[in-house]
């Protein structure tokens, strides 16, 4: 049986806000809708990569109606966030309310540096708890410097790793 890899497409929304990655131009709203409509027409389940830091992306996704959003959301936590639990829950609720969705597919920690901190074990355990309580299906990390963090990635195993290709 032939596997359909298009069901695993992830559309990064950082580009919705600014020139980012390989594409060095900013699109018009109509161009984003054209892309989203094409995926919808082909019944391709898109997983959106979002962050509250990508403000424009939320405006665009809010305007695109009748699509079953599947969200991988990145949350920025640093070692000084002593109330990280409240911050994570608040951000999840904000995303769900803004995009009118019931559940987030996955929560990714946006800043890899948190993985090598003293507080990371508590954060990791909280992510496991959120998964068990059905706040998300998966959790993971966005990593840009794999060799620096690989020891703790093996120790604190995520469901998902986002690594630039």
Beta strands, then each sheet from edge to edge (+ up, - down):
strand 1: 10-12
strand 2: 47-51
strand 3: 70-75
strand 4: 104-109
strand 5: 136-143
strand 6: 160-163
sheet 1: 1+ 2+ 3+ 4+ 5+ 6+
end
